[in-house]
Amino acid sequence: MITSLALAVLAATGLTPATRPAQGAVTSDAHPANAQATCPGGDFESFLQAFISSADVRRKYTPATLEERSFAAPSRPGAARPVNPEAFEITMVDYSWADRASVVRWEKDQTPFTELTISISDLPGGAGRIEYRPGLFKDEGEGDGRTLIRHTGKPRAYVFNRVGDCWRLAQWLK
């Protein structure tokens, strides 16, 4: 089980964009989780780890439409838009959280991918939220140690509603 502390450590670790890890280092979809066994007895952080790393889990727990709302005013109603589970913006490369589109580009032409910071929080009613934001990181020179220098973009978030004994993607705040 991944704890908040472990996720915080993971968010602060990884490769520098200048580092060129071996192709195939992207952990997303490298070890597909069993979508049927993702939730029973699980917690939101464990579910989220499986959701990020497995296309099967994303397909199972992503609705056909997703409500897009303002990050600054999430209580205001938003617009429902068709969604593709593959368009989920968060992935991992080795131990770094990364923007999925930049990783796809990196795999094609070695353009440095964009690293992200993440923050996971519980919401009322058993819902959960993952907030993410691009940033520049400093390599600490020891293993995978990384320090955030500064954020480079606006924050965004995904909200997952509790449905039975699991969660389902419900909103994208941008």
N, C-alpha and C positions, 0 to 999 in steps of 0.2 A: 504494500500500500504506500502511496506517495503522500507525504504530509505537506503542509503549507511551507514548512521550513525547507524540505527537500526541493519543492518547486521553486522557492526563492533562490536556493543555491543553484539550481539548474538554470534559472533565468540569468544568473550572474556569471555563468561559466560558458565555455565554448571556444570556438576558433575565431581568430581575427579574420575580417573579410579578405585580407591579403593572403591568408593561408589557403592553400589549395588542397583540401582533403581529397582522398581518392573518390572517383566517381562511384555512385551508389552509396555514399555515406549518409544520404537522407534517410532518416529512420522512419519517416511517415510511410506507411504501407509496406515497409520492409518485413514486418512481422504482424500480419493481419490478426487482430483479436477476434475471438469467436463472438459475434454479435449477440448470439443467444445468451451467453454467459456473462455479458458485460455488467449487468446491473444487480442481479439478486445478491443481497447482502452487502452491496458495495456502497461506497460513499461518493460524493460529487467529484472530488479530486481524482479518484481512481477512474471513474467514468470518463472524465474529461481527458485523461491521459489516453485512454483507449479510443475515444472519439477523435482526437488529434492524430493518432498514429495509425488508424485503420479506416480505409475507405468503406469496408463492409459496415462498420459501426456507424460511420457518418451517414451512409445510405439508409440504414435502419431507423436512425433517430433524427433525421432531418425531414421536415414536412415539405409538401410540394410548393408551398408559398411561405415566405418569411416576412414578418412585419419589420420594416425599416423605420427607425425613430431617430430623433435628434439625440446625440450624446449629451448635449447641454441641457436638454429638457425631455428626459425619457418618459415622463408621465403624460406628455401630450401624445394623442393618437398619431400613428404613422400610416404608411401605405404598405399594403401587402403586395409583394413582388414574387414572381416565380424564382425558385432557388435551385442551384445545382450543388449537391453535396461536395463536389470537387472544388467549388469556389471558396470553401472555408479558408480564411486568410492565414491561419496559424499552422505551422509545421515545425519540425525539428531537423537540424543537421547536427549529427553527433550529439553534443550536449547543449547546443544553442537553440533557443526559440528563434524562428525566422519567418519572414513573410513568404508565403507559398509562391506567389508570382515571381518574386526575385530569385527563389531557389530554382524554379523551372528555367529561368533565364540563365542562371549560373551553370546549370547542368548542360545547357546548349553551347554557351560561349565563354564560360569561366568569368563572366562579369560578377564582381563581388555581390553576395546576397545581403539583404537587409536584416539585421538582427533586431529582435524585439525584447522588450521587458513585458512581463505579464504579472497580473495580480488577480487572484481568485477570491471571491467572496460569496458567502451564503446570503440568500435573500429570504424574506418572509414566505411562509408556506412551503418551504423545502426547495425553492428555486435556487439557482446558482448563476453567477456572473463571472466571466473572464474578461478582464480589461487588458488591452495590449497597446503598445506604442513603440514605434521605431526609435532606435538610439545608436549612438556611437559608443564603443566599448574599448577599454584599454586592456591589453593582454598583461597579466600580472607576472608572466614568465615562469610560473609554477604550475605544472599540470594544466588543468583547464580553468584556472582562476581568471576572472574577468571583472572589471569594474566599469560601471556605467559612467561615461564622461558627461554626456548630456543627451536629452531626447531630441530627435530630429523631425518629428512629425506630430500630428494631432492624435490624441487617444481615441480608441474605438473599443467597443465591447460587444460580446455576445451574451444573451440571456437565455438560460435553459429553464423551462418550467418542469416542476415535478409532476410526473404522470405515473400513477401507480407506484411501483417500486423502482422506477427509473426516471430519466430526464429526457426531454425532447427540446431541440433547438426551437426557440420561439421568436426572438427579436435580434436584430442587428442594430446597434447604436453607433451612428457615425456622424 
